[in-house]
Amino acid sequence: MLEETVEFAVVLVTAASQTEAEAIAQSLLEAKLAACVSILPIQSMYRWQGKLEHQQEWQLLIKTRINLFGQITLHIQAIHSYAVPEVIALPVLAGTLPYLNWISEQLD
């Protein structure tokens, strides 16, 4: 059975290294702002200060509740190495009720 909801979100954050990504993930989990964080190596291309950049980065997929987005943003900005870190939330439109309940149980 699927539960339709916009209570939950996946927050995307990129980090400069695997070490930084793991530190951010651990910090969010310890603060109970995330139930789970998946970390993936990625190649990013973007424009920064008028110049085209191509870098290896690490993508964090943070499973959480949407109402924690503000706290997550402040938390990440305080520890992230980037001047302008990516912190964007994608709503979870539907998910299995047992998984969504598990997410809720992990968070404050």
Secondary structure by P-SEA (a helix, b strand, c coil): cccccccbbbbbbbbccaaaaaaaaaaaaaaccccbbbbbbbbbbbbcccbbbbbbbbbbbccccccaaaaaaaaaaacccccccbbbbbbcccccaaaaaaaaaacc
